[in-house]
Amino acid sequence: MEQQTTEQTQKKSPVRTIIIVLVLLIAAYFGYKKVNFVLTHETTDNAQIETQITPVLPRVAGYVKTIVVKDYDSVKTGQLVVELDDAELQTQLLEMEADYKQAEVDVVNAKAALNNAVVSLKVNRGNIELSEMRRQKAADDLKRDQSLFTDQAITRKQLDDSKFNVETATQQAANSNTDLSAAESRIAVLQSGITKANAGLDVKKAKIEETKLKITYTKIYAPQTGKIGKKNVSEGQYVQAGTPLFSIVNDTTYWIIANFKENQLRKLYPGKEVDVEIDAYPDQKITGIIESLSDATGAKFSLLPPDNASGNFVKVTQRVPVKIQIKDINKYKSMLRAGLSVFVVADTK
């Protein structure tokens, strides 16, 4: 029995040795490949798919009247997506237009008043000429009466009357000149009033145009082609200007942002091809091309960038965003989604 067991053990020993050797060879092979891969490639799983996401924002406040789209609907640029109630703005527009017509009447009245003042000015000038003629006649009569009084042909009272007539005519001429100055000043005031009325008319017209523009803003259109995200608004809800209603995801353009460590950038440059693996589709092999490297680390874009000059300094390996374009993107558009995690491999040989 012992002899048989010894013979069986001797027979099994070569097989066990072969298996052990094979396992060691396989482990050495994969170990070599792993080490060689690490030495000749730079990788990162800190990467994701990006695209343009545009928020849809109302430009005026109001109650939501109609929502034309549903969650995750496809839309095209310029397509109506939301309509706000414009009844209040329409009422304001009617009031402004009536006010504008009244202002037009005020301008007409101001022009008519100016025309009347111009006519009065002509009358005043005529009165000045008439007063001057009367003054001149009274002065001539005074000279003649003075000669007659010297010859004792008239009485002292008649001479005094002639002097009074001269003084009266002189005062009337002065009054006419004063009236002319007042009329000229009034014309300047009326002209300024017309200018002011026209300016007010322009302001009212501008406000009318502004209200008309606001009315057009009650119809909200898609700013880009893409797919609607989740809606944050419902019909009948009051929204303020600038409140995000929902976002539109551009489903035609995608790229990848890979955050490589700073010690991995030595052999990365624009135009270099990289391999991309989407976590959601691990069997799908995609090729990408590095488009650009950021001029600043990701930390510099944070809300509160770290300041190494303050506090105790702890060195932390920084990451630099690298933008990667997807090669033959039309083949993969059906599987691409913004935010999906990817694994990027760059050959550095």
RAWO-V187089 format. One record per residue. SS is DSSP state (hx for helix, st for strand, lp for the rest). PHI is phi in whole degrees, -180 to 180 (none if undefined). D_LAST is the distance of its C-alpha to the last C-alpha in Angstrom with 1 decimal. Layout:
BEGIN
SS;PHI;D_LAST
SS;PHI;D_LAST
END
This chain:
BEGIN
lp;none;62.1
hx;-63;60.1
hx;-65;59.5
hx;-66;58.1
hx;-63;55.8
hx;-64;54.4
hx;-66;53.8
hx;-67;52.0
hx;-64;49.8
hx;-65;48.9
hx;-71;48.1
hx;-80;45.7
hx;-57;43.9
hx;-60;41.7
hx;-66;40.6
hx;-62;39.7
hx;-64;37.8
hx;-62;35.8
hx;-62;35.0
hx;-62;33.8
hx;-62;31.7
hx;-63;30.1
hx;-61;29.5
hx;-64;27.8
hx;-65;25.6
hx;-64;24.6
hx;-63;24.0
hx;-65;22.0
hx;-64;19.9
hx;-69;19.2
hx;-64;18.8
hx;-63;16.1
hx;-63;14.3
hx;-66;14.9
hx;-64;13.7
hx;-62;10.5
hx;-65;10.0
hx;-63;11.1
hx;-76;8.8
hx;-114;5.5
st;-140;7.4
st;-115;10.1
st;-130;13.4
st;-157;16.9
lp;-106;20.2
lp;-88;22.0
st;-152;22.0
st;-154;24.7
st;-81;25.9
st;-123;28.1
lp;-155;30.7
lp;-85;33.7
st;-116;36.7
st;-110;39.9
st;-75;43.0
st;-98;46.4
st;-125;48.9
lp;-74;52.6
lp;-96;53.8
lp;-136;57.4
lp;-84;58.9
st;166;60.9
st;-88;61.5
st;-72;59.2
st;-92;61.3
st;-145;58.9
st;-116;55.4
lp;-84;54.3
lp;-109;51.0
lp;-117;50.0
lp;-56;47.1
lp;67;43.8
lp;-73;45.6
st;-88;43.8
st;-133;45.1
lp;-117;44.8
lp;-59;45.0
lp;87;48.7
lp;-80;49.9
st;-67;52.6
st;-119;51.5
st;-143;54.2
st;-127;57.6
st;-95;59.6
lp;-71;63.4
lp;-109;64.7
hx;-60;68.4
hx;-65;68.7
hx;-66;67.0
hx;-64;69.2
hx;-65;72.3
hx;-61;71.1
hx;-65;70.6
hx;-61;74.2
hx;-64;75.5
hx;-66;73.6
hx;-66;74.8
hx;-65;78.4
hx;-63;77.9
hx;-66;76.6
hx;-64;79.7
hx;-64;81.9
hx;-65;80.1
hx;-62;80.8
hx;-64;84.5
hx;-63;84.4
hx;-67;83.0
hx;-62;85.8
hx;-63;88.4
hx;-64;87.0
hx;-67;87.3
hx;-66;90.9
hx;-63;91.8
hx;-65;90.5
hx;-64;92.5
hx;-64;95.6
hx;-66;95.1
hx;-65;94.8
hx;-63;98.1
hx;-63;99.7
hx;-64;98.5
hx;-63;100.4
hx;-65;103.5
hx;-62;103.2
hx;-64;103.1
hx;-63;106.1
hx;-65;107.9
hx;-64;107.2
hx;-63;108.8
hx;-66;111.7
hx;-65;112.1
hx;-65;112.0
hx;-65;114.7
hx;-65;116.9
hx;-63;116.4
hx;-65;117.4
hx;-65;120.5
hx;-65;121.5
hx;-66;121.2
hx;-64;123.3
hx;-64;125.9
hx;-64;126.0
hx;-62;126.8
hx;-66;129.5
hx;-68;130.9
hx;-65;130.9
hx;-66;133.1
hx;-66;135.3
hx;-67;135.7
hx;-63;136.6
lp;-84;139.3
lp;58;140.2
lp;-89;139.6
lp;-131;137.4
lp;-88;137.4
hx;-62;135.1
hx;-62;133.6
hx;-65;132.6
hx;-67;130.9
hx;-63;129.1
hx;-62;128.0
hx;-65;126.5
hx;-63;124.6
hx;-63;123.3
hx;-63;122.2
hx;-64;120.2
hx;-63;118.5
hx;-64;117.7
hx;-63;116.2
hx;-63;114.2
hx;-67;112.8
hx;-62;112.1
hx;-64;110.1
hx;-64;108.1
hx;-61;107.5
hx;-64;106.2
hx;-65;103.8
hx;-65;102.5
hx;-61;102.1
hx;-64;100.1
hx;-62;97.8
hx;-64;97.3
hx;-65;96.7
hx;-64;94.1
hx;-64;92.3
hx;-63;92.5
hx;-64;90.8
hx;-62;87.9
hx;-64;87.6
hx;-65;87.7
hx;-63;85.1
hx;-64;82.8
hx;-63;83.5
hx;-66;82.5
hx;-61;79.2
hx;-65;78.6
hx;-64;79.5
hx;-66;77.1
hx;-63;74.3
hx;-62;75.1
hx;-65;75.1
hx;-64;71.6
hx;-63;70.4
hx;-65;71.9
hx;-66;70.3
hx;-63;66.9
hx;-67;67.3
hx;-63;68.3
hx;-64;65.1
hx;-64;63.1
hx;-66;64.8
hx;-62;64.2
hx;-65;60.5
hx;-62;60.4
hx;-63;62.0
hx;-66;59.2
hx;-71;56.8
lp;-70;58.5
st;-100;56.6
st;-103;52.9
st;-113;50.4
lp;-68;46.8
lp;-76;44.6
lp;-157;41.8
lp;-79;41.0
st;165;39.7
st;-121;40.9
st;-70;43.4
lp;-86;42.5
lp;-76;45.2
lp;-74;48.4
lp;-111;49.8
lp;-146;53.1
lp;-136;56.1
lp;-64;59.2
lp;89;61.9
lp;-79;59.6
st;-89;60.1
st;-123;56.9
lp;-87;56.4
lp;-61;54.7
lp;90;51.0
lp;-75;51.0
st;-66;47.9
st;-88;49.3
st;-172;46.0
st;-121;42.5
st;-113;41.1
st;-94;37.6
lp;-69;35.9
lp;-102;34.9
lp;-113;33.5
lp;-129;30.6
lp;-133;27.9
st;-150;24.6
st;-120;22.5
st;-111;22.4
st;-109;19.7
st;-98;20.4
st;-84;17.3
st;-70;18.2
hx;-63;18.3
hx;-86;15.9
hx;-108;13.1
lp;-88;13.5
lp;-57;11.7
lp;-115;8.8
lp;-103;11.1
lp;-154;13.3
lp;-59;15.9
lp;98;15.1
lp;-78;11.7
st;-84;12.1
st;-135;12.2
st;-98;14.0
st;-124;17.4
st;-127;19.9
st;-85;23.5
lp;-58;25.4
lp;-73;28.5
st;-134;26.9
st;-66;24.3
st;-85;24.5
st;-92;23.7
st;-92;20.1
st;-125;19.6
st;-107;17.0
st;-124;17.0
st;-127;16.2
st;-65;16.1
st;-93;19.4
st;-163;19.9
st;-114;19.5
lp;-65;22.8
lp;-85;24.4
lp;-144;25.8
lp;-73;25.0
hx;-61;26.7
hx;-63;29.3
hx;-70;30.7
hx;-95;31.6
lp;-73;33.6
lp;-63;37.4
lp;-124;37.8
lp;-60;34.8
lp;-67;34.6
lp;-116;36.2
lp;-69;34.8
lp;-82;37.8
lp;-114;40.2
lp;72;40.8
lp;-78;38.8
lp;-86;35.1
lp;-125;32.6
lp;-73;29.0
lp;-125;27.1
lp;-63;23.5
lp;-88;23.6
st;-117;21.8
st;-117;21.0
st;-66;21.7
st;-122;19.1
st;-89;20.8
st;-124;19.2
st;-86;21.1
st;-88;21.5
lp;-77;20.9
lp;53;24.1
hx;-63;25.9
hx;-61;29.2
hx;-73;28.2
lp;-116;27.7
lp;-59;30.4
lp;-66;32.8
lp;-105;30.6
lp;-81;29.3
lp;-140;31.3
lp;-62;31.0
lp;97;30.1
lp;-65;28.4
st;-79;25.7
st;-135;22.2
st;-117;19.0
st;-114;15.8
st;-124;12.2
st;-118;9.3
st;-76;5.8
lp;-109;3.8
lp;-72;0.0
END
